[in-house]
């Protein structure tokens, strides 16, 4: 069962993403801040991370960079409701990050997961 880390400071967004993923046979760990997300990542392996770009305690871009320093091939989905995410391609740590604009539908999330896994050279289970 693929293990997904969700880092988002909005509880309702985390809950919606977690429900969609659990229904589709993912193991989910939720973090309400960048610091909590980095701690959770250090505590156990993950197959993919979903990171909000605008977190209350730090920049999601910084969180993604930290995750990628620890696991360069980690599939990452960056989400944002405030801006287009074109700037993501400007940093080597952010290469192959899949961007997803809020609000998004469950199917958009699942497609982004497949795209992120594909960019990292992995495949998700057929159930997705």
Secondary structure, 3 states (H helix, E strand, C coil): CCEEEEECCCHHHHHHHHHHHHHCCCEEEEECCHHHHHHHHHHCCCCEEEEECECCCCEHHHHHHHHHHHCCCCEEEEEECCCCCHHHHHCHHHCCCEEEECCCCHHHHHHHHHHHHHHCCCCCCCCC
